[in-house]
């Protein structure tokens, strides 16, 4: 082979710097992804669990209050409306 047949490319310093800077950026990006995943697992998932527990607790409290009110309303006199009407008419008679 002669020197004329060789197709050698000279690598410029700028190309080496660009390649090395891209590989450095890729390494940095991988590190950022690892930190993001660990931060997500460390902070978001426990916060989600606590929020879910609070929501379930509030639902339970509201459900128990409404069931207690239903039992209270059912245990009262079912003829309450009629009794209230009689009381209103009695008060009207007394005031006249």
N, CA, C and O atoms as CSV, one atom per row, in Angstrom:
chain,resi,resn,atom,element,x,y,z
A,1,UNK,N,N,0.838,-1.181,0.000
A,1,UNK,CA,C,0.000,0.000,0.000
A,1,UNK,C,C,0.879,1.239,0.000
A,1,UNK,O,O,1.921,1.301,0.652
A,2,UNK,N,N,0.445,2.154,-0.707
A,2,UNK,CA,C,1.181,3.413,-0.752
A,2,UNK,C,C,0.451,4.444,0.080
A,2,UNK,O,O,-0.684,4.232,0.507
A,3,UNK,N,N,1.094,5.522,0.295
A,3,UNK,CA,C,0.493,6.593,1.100
A,3,UNK,C,C,-0.702,7.215,0.402
A,3,UNK,O,O,-1.595,7.739,1.067
A,4,UNK,N,N,-0.740,7.172,-0.891
A,4,UNK,CA,C,-1.848,7.757,-1.636
A,4,UNK,C,C,-3.101,6.903,-1.511
A,4,UNK,O,O,-4.212,7.432,-1.551
A,5,UNK,N,N,-2.939,5.576,-1.359
A,5,UNK,CA,C,-4.090,4.683,-1.260
A,5,UNK,C,C,-4.698,4.666,0.143
A,5,UNK,O,O,-5.859,4.294,0.313
A,6,UNK,N,N,-3.939,5.058,1.116
A,6,UNK,CA,C,-4.462,5.065,2.489
A,6,UNK,C,C,-5.428,6.225,2.656
A,6,UNK,O,O,-5.136,7.364,2.290
A,7,UNK,N,N,-6.560,5.914,3.205
A,7,UNK,CA,C,-7.510,6.988,3.493
A,7,UNK,C,C,-7.557,7.174,4.998
A,7,UNK,O,O,-8.476,6.698,5.665
A,8,UNK,N,N,-6.614,7.833,5.501
A,8,UNK,CA,C,-6.552,8.079,6.936
A,8,UNK,C,C,-7.208,9.408,7.231
A,8,UNK,O,O,-7.031,10.401,6.524
A,9,UNK,N,N,-7.955,9.383,8.284
A,9,UNK,CA,C,-8.584,10.625,8.725
A,9,UNK,C,C,-7.847,11.105,9.956
A,9,UNK,O,O,-7.535,10.333,10.864
A,10,UNK,N,N,-7.591,12.332,9.963
A,10,UNK,CA,C,-6.969,12.923,11.133
A,10,UNK,C,C,-8.082,13.343,12.083
A,10,UNK,O,O,-9.017,14.038,11.686
A,11,UNK,N,N,-7.980,12.928,13.309
A,11,UNK,CA,C,-8.978,13.269,14.311
A,11,UNK,C,C,-8.609,14.618,14.895
A,11,UNK,O,O,-7.516,14.824,15.422
A,12,UNK,N,N,-9.536,15.501,14.784
A,12,UNK,CA,C,-9.315,16.850,15.294
A,12,UNK,C,C,-9.568,16.873,16.798
A,12,UNK,O,O,-10.322,16.060,17.332
A,13,UNK,N,N,-8.927,17.814,17.458
A,13,UNK,CA,C,-9.111,17.959,18.900
A,13,UNK,C,C,-10.549,18.322,19.244
A,13,UNK,O,O,-11.057,17.896,20.281
A,14,UNK,N,N,-11.203,19.088,18.408
A,14,UNK,CA,C,-12.582,19.493,18.665
A,14,UNK,C,C,-13.520,18.294,18.677
A,14,UNK,O,O,-14.444,18.239,19.489
A,15,UNK,N,N,-13.289,17.325,17.779
A,15,UNK,CA,C,-14.131,16.128,17.733
A,15,UNK,C,C,-13.964,15.299,18.993
A,15,UNK,O,O,-14.933,14.755,19.522
A,16,UNK,N,N,-12.740,15.204,19.467
A,16,UNK,CA,C,-12.487,14.454,20.697
A,16,UNK,C,C,-13.178,15.131,21.864
A,16,UNK,O,O,-13.761,14.462,22.717
A,17,UNK,N,N,-13.117,16.447,21.907
A,17,UNK,CA,C,-13.757,17.172,23.000
A,17,UNK,C,C,-15.268,17.009,22.952
A,17,UNK,O,O,-15.900,16.851,23.996
A,18,UNK,N,N,-15.861,17.043,21.764
A,18,UNK,CA,C,-17.309,16.883,21.642
A,18,UNK,C,C,-17.719,15.486,22.077
A,18,UNK,O,O,-18.699,15.324,22.803
A,19,UNK,N,N,-16.976,14.476,21.639
A,19,UNK,CA,C,-17.298,13.099,22.003
A,19,UNK,C,C,-17.170,12.892,23.505
A,19,UNK,O,O,-18.026,12.262,24.126
A,20,UNK,N,N,-16.104,13.421,24.086
A,20,UNK,CA,C,-15.923,13.241,25.524
A,20,UNK,C,C,-16.973,14.022,26.308
A,20,UNK,O,O,-17.442,13.554,27.345
A,21,UNK,N,N,-17.342,15.189,25.830
A,21,UNK,CA,C,-18.353,15.960,26.556
A,21,UNK,C,C,-19.717,15.284,26.456
A,21,UNK,O,O,-20.493,15.330,27.410
A,22,UNK,N,N,-20.024,14.655,25.316
A,22,UNK,CA,C,-21.295,13.935,25.192
A,22,UNK,C,C,-21.314,12.733,26.119
A,22,UNK,O,O,-22.326,12.462,26.765
A,23,UNK,N,N,-20.199,12.008,26.191
A,23,UNK,CA,C,-20.170,10.852,27.090
A,23,UNK,C,C,-20.260,11.305,28.544
A,23,UNK,O,O,-20.879,10.631,29.366
A,24,UNK,N,N,-19.648,12.439,28.863
A,24,UNK,CA,C,-19.772,12.974,30.222
A,24,UNK,C,C,-21.216,13.355,30.524
A,24,UNK,O,O,-21.706,13.117,31.628
A,25,UNK,N,N,-21.890,13.941,29.552
A,25,UNK,CA,C,-23.298,14.298,29.745
A,25,UNK,C,C,-24.165,13.059,29.924
A,25,UNK,O,O,-25.093,13.057,30.733
A,26,UNK,N,N,-23.862,12.004,29.167
A,26,UNK,CA,C,-24.627,10.765,29.316
A,26,UNK,C,C,-24.432,10.168,30.702
A,26,UNK,O,O,-25.386,9.695,31.320
A,27,UNK,N,N,-23.192,10.191,31.191
A,27,UNK,CA,C,-22.922,9.677,32.538
A,27,UNK,C,C,-23.649,10.515,33.588
A,27,UNK,O,O,-24.217,9.980,34.540
A,28,UNK,N,N,-23.623,11.830,33.403
A,28,UNK,CA,C,-24.302,12.701,34.350
A,28,UNK,C,C,-25.811,12.456,34.320
A,28,UNK,O,O,-26.462,12.461,35.365
A,29,UNK,N,N,-26.362,12.242,33.133
A,29,UNK,CA,C,-27.788,11.972,33.004
A,29,UNK,C,C,-28.169,10.666,33.689
A,29,UNK,O,O,-29.220,10.582,34.324
A,30,UNK,N,N,-27.328,9.652,33.565
A,30,UNK,CA,C,-27.593,8.387,34.252
A,30,UNK,C,C,-27.601,8.587,35.763
A,30,UNK,O,O,-28.440,8.022,36.464
A,31,UNK,N,N,-26.665,9.392,36.261
A,31,UNK,CA,C,-26.634,9.682,37.692
A,31,UNK,C,C,-27.865,10.437,38.148
A,31,UNK,O,O,-28.401,10.168,39.223
A,32,UNK,N,N,-28.317,11.381,37.336
A,32,UNK,CA,C,-29.521,12.146,37.668
A,32,UNK,C,C,-30.740,11.229,37.683
A,32,UNK,O,O,-31.599,11.358,38.555
A,33,UNK,N,N,-30.825,10.307,36.731
A,33,UNK,CA,C,-31.951,9.364,36.705
A,33,UNK,C,C,-31.965,8.490,37.950
A,33,UNK,O,O,-33.026,8.234,38.519
A,34,UNK,N,N,-30.790,8.032,38.376
A,34,UNK,CA,C,-30.727,7.210,39.592
A,34,UNK,C,C,-31.201,8.009,40.797
A,34,UNK,O,O,-31.984,7.513,41.607
A,35,UNK,N,N,-30.723,9.253,40.915
A,35,UNK,CA,C,-31.129,10.083,42.045
A,35,UNK,C,C,-32.609,10.404,41.992
A,35,UNK,O,O,-33.268,10.451,43.031
A,36,UNK,N,N,-33.137,10.625,40.812
A,36,UNK,CA,C,-34.559,10.926,40.678
A,36,UNK,C,C,-35.396,9.732,41.106
A,36,UNK,O,O,-36.390,9.896,41.813
A,37,UNK,N,N,-35.012,8.546,40.692
A,37,UNK,CA,C,-35.761,7.352,41.075
A,37,UNK,C,C,-35.712,7.136,42.577
A,37,UNK,O,O,-36.727,6.800,43.186
A,38,UNK,N,N,-34.544,7.323,43.182
A,38,UNK,CA,C,-34.464,7.114,44.623
A,38,UNK,C,C,-35.235,8.201,45.361
A,38,UNK,O,O,-35.862,7.915,46.381
A,39,UNK,N,N,-35.206,9.438,44.875
A,39,UNK,CA,C,-35.990,10.491,45.519
A,39,UNK,C,C,-37.476,10.213,45.377
A,39,UNK,O,O,-38.246,10.434,46.312
A,40,UNK,N,N,-37.882,9.729,44.207
A,40,UNK,CA,C,-39.279,9.382,43.992
A,40,UNK,C,C,-39.703,8.292,44.964
A,40,UNK,O,O,-40.756,8.388,45.595
A,41,UNK,N,N,-38.893,7.272,45.082
A,41,UNK,CA,C,-39.232,6.172,45.984
A,41,UNK,C,C,-39.162,6.614,47.435
A,41,UNK,O,O,-39.924,6.127,48.270
A,42,UNK,N,N,-38.265,7.521,47.738
A,42,UNK,CA,C,-38.065,7.916,49.124
A,42,UNK,C,C,-39.119,8.895,49.622
A,42,UNK,O,O,-39.486,8.849,50.797
A,43,UNK,N,N,-39.615,9.775,48.765
A,43,UNK,CA,C,-40.522,10.821,49.215
A,43,UNK,C,C,-41.950,10.659,48.712
A,43,UNK,O,O,-42.896,10.795,49.488
A,44,UNK,N,N,-42.115,10.375,47.443
A,44,UNK,CA,C,-43.457,10.378,46.870
A,44,UNK,C,C,-44.275,9.176,47.316
A,44,UNK,O,O,-45.441,9.333,47.679
A,45,UNK,N,N,-43.706,8.004,47.299
A,45,UNK,CA,C,-44.477,6.810,47.648
A,45,UNK,C,C,-44.940,6.820,49.111
A,45,UNK,O,O,-46.098,6.491,49.365
A,46,UNK,N,N,-44.091,7.181,50.086
A,46,UNK,CA,C,-44.616,7.293,51.453
A,46,UNK,C,C,-45.671,8.384,51.599
A,46,UNK,O,O,-46.634,8.220,52.349
A,47,UNK,N,N,-45.496,9.492,50.889
A,47,UNK,CA,C,-46.506,10.554,50.944
A,47,UNK,C,C,-47.823,10.068,50.364
A,47,UNK,O,O,-48.891,10.401,50.878
A,48,UNK,N,N,-47.754,9.290,49.305
A,48,UNK,CA,C,-48.960,8.719,48.711
A,48,UNK,C,C,-49.632,7.755,49.681
A,48,UNK,O,O,-50.859,7.731,49.780
A,49,UNK,N,N,-48.848,6.967,50.391
A,49,UNK,CA,C,-49.412,6.032,51.362
A,49,UNK,C,C,-50.090,6.779,52.510
A,49,UNK,O,O,-51.179,6.395,52.936
A,50,UNK,N,N,-49.463,7.834,53.012
A,50,UNK,CA,C,-50.052,8.620,54.102
A,50,UNK,C,C,-51.333,9.298,53.631
A,50,UNK,O,O,-52.332,9.300,54.350
A,51,UNK,N,N,-51.315,9.870,52.439
A,51,UNK,CA,C,-52.509,10.514,51.894
A,51,UNK,C,C,-53.640,9.503,51.734
A,51,UNK,O,O,-54.792,9.806,52.044
A,52,UNK,N,N,-53.319,8.316,51.256
A,52,UNK,CA,C,-54.345,7.277,51.101
A,52,UNK,C,C,-54.923,6.876,52.453
A,52,UNK,O,O,-56.132,6.685,52.582
A,53,UNK,N,N,-54.065,6.748,53.455
A,53,UNK,CA,C,-54.546,6.395,54.790
A,53,UNK,C,C,-55.463,7.486,55.342
A,53,UNK,O,O,-56.479,7.180,55.966
A,54,UNK,N,N,-55.117,8.743,55.121
A,54,UNK,CA,C,-55.961,9.844,55.591
A,54,UNK,C,C,-57.309,9.824,54.887
A,54,UNK,O,O,-58.343,10.012,55.527
A,55,UNK,N,N,-57.310,9.598,53.582
A,55,UNK,CA,C,-58.568,9.563,52.828
A,55,UNK,C,C,-59.442,8.409,53.301
A,55,UNK,O,O,-60.649,8.579,53.471
A,56,UNK,N,N,-58.855,7.246,53.513
A,56,UNK,CA,C,-59.632,6.095,53.994
A,56,UNK,C,C,-60.183,6.376,55.385
A,56,UNK,O,O,-61.328,6.033,55.679
A,57,UNK,N,N,-59.377,6.997,56.246
A,57,UNK,CA,C,-59.843,7.341,57.586
A,57,UNK,C,C,-60.988,8.333,57.563
A,57,UNK,O,O,-61.961,8.178,58.302
A,58,UNK,N,N,-60.884,9.350,56.725
A,58,UNK,CA,C,-61.971,10.331,56.628
A,58,UNK,C,C,-63.247,9.692,56.088
A,58,UNK,O,O,-64.343,10.001,56.555
A,59,UNK,N,N,-63.109,8.806,55.112
A,59,UNK,CA,C,-64.283,8.113,54.588
A,59,UNK,C,C,-64.944,7.289,55.687
A,59,UNK,O,O,-66.170,7.280,55.804
A,60,UNK,N,N,-64.145,6.602,56.489
A,60,UNK,CA,C,-64.688,5.786,57.576
A,60,UNK,C,C,-65.413,6.657,58.595
A,60,UNK,O,O,-66.493,6.295,59.062
A,61,UNK,N,N,-64.832,7.793,58.939
A,61,UNK,CA,C,-65.463,8.692,59.911
A,61,UNK,C,C,-66.786,9.226,59.371
A,61,UNK,O,O,-67.791,9.220,60.081
A,62,UNK,N,N,-66.793,9.684,58.128
A,62,UNK,CA,C,-68.030,10.223,57.546
A,62,UNK,C,C,-69.089,9.139,57.434
A,62,UNK,O,O,-70.266,9.396,57.689
A,63,UNK,N,N,-68.688,7.932,57.058
A,63,UNK,CA,C,-69.646,6.832,56.944
A,63,UNK,C,C,-70.245,6.490,58.308
A,63,UNK,O,O,-71.449,6.254,58.413
A,64,UNK,N,N,-69.415,6.461,59.350
A,64,UNK,CA,C,-69.942,6.129,60.678
A,64,UNK,C,C,-70.865,7.231,61.197
A,64,UNK,O,O,-71.865,6.941,61.854
A,65,UNK,N,N,-70.539,8.492,60.909
A,65,UNK,CA,C,-71.411,9.589,61.343
A,65,UNK,C,C,-72.763,9.505,60.648
A,65,UNK,O,O,-73.799,9.672,61.291
A,66,UNK,N,N,-72.765,9.249,59.349
A,66,UNK,CA,C,-74.046,9.169,58.639
A,66,UNK,C,C,-74.857,7.964,59.083
A,66,UNK,O,O,-76.083,8.042,59.158
A,67,UNK,N,N,-74.198,6.858,59.377
A,67,UNK,CA,C,-74.966,5.698,59.856
A,67,UNK,C,C,-75.513,5.962,61.257
A,67,UNK,O,O,-76.614,5.518,61.580
A,68,UNK,N,N,-74.754,6.682,62.098
A,68,UNK,CA,C,-75.262,7.045,63.421
A,68,UNK,C,C,-76.463,7.978,63.310
A,68,UNK,O,O,-77.433,7.832,64.053
A,69,UNK,N,N,-76.403,8.925,62.397
A,69,UNK,CA,C,-77.530,9.838,62.209
A,69,UNK,C,C,-78.757,9.095,61.693
A,69,UNK,O,O,-79.885,9.410,62.072
A,70,UNK,N,N,-78.536,8.123,60.840
A,70,UNK,CA,C,-79.661,7.334,60.333
A,70,UNK,C,C,-80.321,6.561,61.468
A,70,UNK,O,O,-81.547,6.523,61.572
A,71,UNK,N,N,-79.499,5.944,62.319
A,71,UNK,CA,C,-80.067,5.216,63.466
A,71,UNK,C,C,-80.782,6.158,64.421
A,71,UNK,O,O,-81.829,5.809,64.965
A,72,UNK,N,N,-80.230,7.349,64.631
A,72,UNK,CA,C,-80.863,8.326,65.514
A,72,UNK,C,C,-82.207,8.773,64.954
A,72,UNK,O,O,-83.190,8.878,65.687
A,73,UNK,N,N,-82.242,9.034,63.656
A,73,UNK,CA,C,-83.500,9.462,63.036
A,73,UNK,C,C,-84.538,8.349,63.075
A,73,UNK,O,O,-85.723,8.622,63.270
A,74,UNK,N,N,-84.119,7.108,62.895
A,74,UNK,CA,C,-85.065,5.989,62.937
A,74,UNK,C,C,-85.562,5.701,64.346
A,74,UNK,O,O,-86.680,5.215,64.519
A,75,UNK,N,N,-84.749,5.992,65.352
A,75,UNK,CA,C,-85.165,5.710,66.724
A,75,UNK,C,C,-86.097,6.780,67.284
A,75,UNK,O,O,-86.781,6.544,68.281
A,76,UNK,N,N,-86.130,7.950,66.655
A,76,UNK,CA,C,-87.054,8.992,67.105
A,76,UNK,C,C,-88.480,8.615,66.737
A,76,UNK,O,O,-88.730,7.671,65.986
A,77,UNK,N,N,-89.385,9.373,67.283
A,77,UNK,CA,C,-90.810,9.141,67.041
A,77,UNK,C,C,-91.121,9.332,65.558
A,77,UNK,O,O,-90.867,10.409,65.019
A,78,UNK,N,N,-91.666,8.311,64.882
A,78,UNK,CA,C,-91.975,8.465,63.464
A,78,UNK,C,C,-93.115,9.450,63.215
A,78,UNK,O,O,-93.242,9.958,62.101
A,79,UNK,N,N,-93.947,9.736,64.216
A,79,UNK,CA,C,-95.049,10.691,64.062
A,79,UNK,C,C,-94.637,12.084,64.519
A,79,UNK,O,O,-95.466,12.864,64.989
A,80,UNK,N,N,-93.351,12.389,64.377
A,80,UNK,CA,C,-92.852,13.675,64.851
A,80,UNK,C,C,-93.545,14.828,64.127
A,80,UNK,O,O,-93.847,15.847,64.748
A,81,UNK,N,N,-93.798,14.688,62.840
A,81,UNK,CA,C,-94.453,15.755,62.083
A,81,UNK,C,C,-95.840,16.055,62.614
A,81,UNK,O,O,-96.206,17.220,62.769
A,82,UNK,N,N,-96.619,15.017,62.896
A,82,UNK,CA,C,-97.962,15.209,63.447
A,82,UNK,C,C,-97.920,15.842,64.818
A,82,UNK,O,O,-98.731,16.715,65.127
A,83,UNK,N,N,-96.987,15.413,65.641
A,83,UNK,CA,C,-96.855,15.983,66.983
A,83,UNK,C,C,-96.451,17.456,66.924
A,83,UNK,O,O,-96.929,18.270,67.714
A,84,UNK,N,N,-95.565,17.791,65.979
A,84,UNK,CA,C,-95.155,19.191,65.839
A,84,UNK,C,C,-96.328,20.056,65.385
A,84,UNK,O,O,-96.470,21.192,65.837
A,85,UNK,N,N,-97.170,19.528,64.496
A,85,UNK,CA,C,-98.345,20.272,64.035
A,85,UNK,C,C,-99.310,20.518,65.186
A,85,UNK,O,O,-99.870,21.608,65.309
A,86,UNK,N,N,-99.505,19.509,66.026
A,86,UNK,CA,C,-100.388,19.661,67.183
A,86,UNK,C,C,-99.823,20.687,68.157
A,86,UNK,O,O,-100.573,21.478,68.729
A,87,UNK,N,N,-98.522,20.680,68.347
A,87,UNK,CA,C,-97.902,21.628,69.262
A,87,UNK,C,C,-98.031,23.056,68.721
A,87,UNK,O,O,-98.292,23.982,69.489
A,88,UNK,N,N,-97.855,23.242,67.423
A,88,UNK,CA,C,-97.986,24.574,66.823
A,88,UNK,C,C,-99.407,25.088,66.991
A,88,UNK,O,O,-99.616,26.256,67.320
A,89,UNK,N,N,-100.382,24.216,66.765
A,89,UNK,CA,C,-101.781,24.660,66.922
A,89,UNK,C,C,-102.084,24.986,68.384
A,89,UNK,O,O,-102.838,25.919,68.657
A,90,UNK,N,N,-101.517,24.242,69.318
A,90,UNK,CA,C,-101.725,24.537,70.740
A,90,UNK,C,C,-101.106,25.878,71.111
A,90,UNK,O,O,-101.709,26.650,71.857
A,91,UNK,N,N,-99.914,26.164,70.603
A,91,UNK,CA,C,-99.256,27.435,70.900
A,91,UNK,C,C,-100.045,28.582,70.288
A,91,UNK,O,O,-100.134,29.654,70.887
A,92,UNK,N,N,-100.612,28.381,69.118
A,92,UNK,CA,C,-101.428,29.422,68.488
A,92,UNK,C,C,-102.678,29.707,69.312
A,92,UNK,O,O,-103.086,30.860,69.449
A,93,UNK,N,N,-103.287,28.653,69.861
A,93,UNK,CA,C,-104.484,28.839,70.694
A,93,UNK,C,C,-104.141,29.609,71.959
A,93,UNK,O,O,-104.901,30.474,72.393
A,94,UNK,N,N,-102.990,29.291,72.551
A,94,UNK,CA,C,-102.598,29.962,73.788
A,94,UNK,C,C,-102.286,31.429,73.518
A,94,UNK,O,O,-102.634,32.293,74.323
A,95,UNK,N,N,-101.646,31.715,72.413
A,95,UNK,CA,C,-101.259,33.100,72.129
A,95,UNK,C,C,-102.447,33.962,71.736
A,95,UNK,O,O,-102.376,35.183,71.874
A,96,UNK,N,N,-103.541,33.374,71.249
A,96,UNK,CA,C,-104.720,34.165,70.874
A,96,UNK,C,C,-105.553,34.379,72.059
A,96,UNK,O,O,-106.598,35.022,71.971
